[in-house]
Amino acid sequence: MPVPVTLHGRAVRLEPLAEHHVVALAAAAAEDRGSYAFTPVPSGIEATEQYVADALAARATGRTVPFATVRVADGRVVGSTRFCELDYWQGPVVWPPAPRGPLGSPLTAIPDAAEIGGTWLSARAQGTGINTEAKLLMLRHAFETWGVRRVSLRADARNARSRAAIEGLGAVLEGVHRAHTRGLDGVVRGTAFYSVLDEEWPQVRERLRRRVDGRRETARMRTLVPA
């Protein structure tokens, strides 16, 4: 599996998810759950313990890299996100194509493609720019450290908020898989698939940098305005 890493930004820090994040994660998820209709977010300590245990078990297979999302200003855990569906293309061509784990030692493996998913934020952290900077950090790590060819993202086709956030990153809509799976509400749903390719990354990076810098400048100006 890729070596766990901490990704540092000005407003957000992404730490490797661990057992010691459980209590803070549970508190973040409990603020206001009104925006979680389409997003699997644990509720309560016991569910959060299982959530973290499942994420760490998946990490051990070399197919996911989970993070705790930490607000730099106060060190508070405000959510979680992860790289998932890590795909490794080394070795002989497999037909039909299907995601596969790393060849050789999973401790030194580097993926060729990845997905960003499992993202949720506490109610008070939503709309603050934390998600945008977190995506910038993750995309930069995927393309510039791992050297992946593609990063994918997906959302319940009904989830207008998540889809708008993904499109705001500059990701390209590949299409909607109709009647793809069941949603959290048990209803059969479509899934919207998006991607960013390595040749698109420089343009996406500049777009995200402008958005992050714009939020910083807005926040700075607010501090200069007299109350």
HELIX and SHEET records of a PDB file:
HELIX    1   1 GLU A   19  HIS A   21  5                                   3    
HELIX    2   2 VAL A   22  ALA A   29  1                                   8    
HELIX    3   3 ILE A   45  ALA A   60  1                                  16    
HELIX    4   4 ALA A  123  ALA A  125  5                                   3    
HELIX    5   5 ILE A  130  ARG A  140  1                                  11    
HELIX    6   6 HIS A  141  TRP A  146  3                                   6    
HELIX    7   7 ALA A  160  LEU A  169  1                                  10    
HELIX    8   8 TRP A  201  LEU A  224  1                                  24    
SHEET    1   A 8 LEU A   7  HIS A   8  0                                        
SHEET    2   A 8 VAL A  12  PRO A  16 -1                                        
SHEET    3   A 8 VAL A  65  ARG A  71 -1                                        
SHEET    4   A 8 ARG A  76  ASP A  87 -1                                        
SHEET    5   A 8 ALA A 113  LEU A 121 -1                                        
SHEET    6   A 8 ARG A 150  ASP A 156  1                                        
SHEET    7   A 8 VAL A 188  LEU A 197 -1                                        
SHEET    8   A 8 VAL A 172  ARG A 182 -1                                        
END                                                                             
